[in-house]
Amino acid sequence: MKASTDNGLFTVRTLTTVGICAAAALALAGCGGGRKKEQAKLAPSQVTTIGVNSYLWRASLDSVSFMPLLQSDSAGGVIITDWYVNPKTPTERVKVSIAILDQDLRADALRVTAVREVQQGGGWVPAPVQAATVQKLEDIILTRARDLRRDSIGG
């Protein structure tokens, strides 16, 4: 009996081709299964959808949480607070800007700036900010970021 594709049957050539392809596919499927590929391990700070170090970001938000936020951009790593008036010193107000510059948890990946104004003659006038104030805020953020990292890796 002669098989043809006209009546829905396969030819010997078609069956042979299918058989060879199936055998080749099975042979290839078995290749390389003995050793598992090592997947690259990312630091927890890099497993994130934000564009900067997640520990520095979270620590920065935590550190200025008592101040009203004007802008926060996690992709660009920028946090800008609105003016904050301490109830103990109502004639003084402060505005803080934080820039996170890298995805690594490093001291030089953080830049904090502050602007201070004091009330004089019914208006607000610029006043100097002590360098120690900005340095103290940077230290608070870095310490908090290290604590968050330590807590996340279980050590």
Long-range contacts (C-beta under 8 A, 24 or more apart in sequence): 44-149, 44-152, 44-153, 45-103, 45-104, 45-105, 45-149, 46-103, 50-74, 50-75, 50-77, 51-75, 51-76, 51-77, 51-103, 52-76, 52-77, 52-100, 52-101, 52-102, 52-103, 52-109, 53-100, 53-102, 53-103, 53-104, 53-105, 53-109, 53-145, 55-105, 55-145, 55-146, 55-148, 55-149, 55-152, 56-100, 56-105, 56-109, 56-110, 56-141, 56-142, 56-145, 57-100, 58-144, 58-145, 58-148, 59-141, 59-142, 59-143, 59-144, 59-145, 59-147, 59-148, 60-98, 60-100, 60-110, 60-141, 62-144, 63-137, 63-140, 63-141, 63-144, 64-96, 64-98, 67-94, 67-96, 70-95, 77-101, 83-117, 90-119, 91-118, 91-119, 92-116, 92-117, 92-118, 92-119, 92-127, 93-117, 93-124, 94-129, 96-137, 98-141, 105-145, 105-146, 105-149, 107-138, 107-142, 110-138, 110-141, 110-142, 112-137, 112-138, 112-141
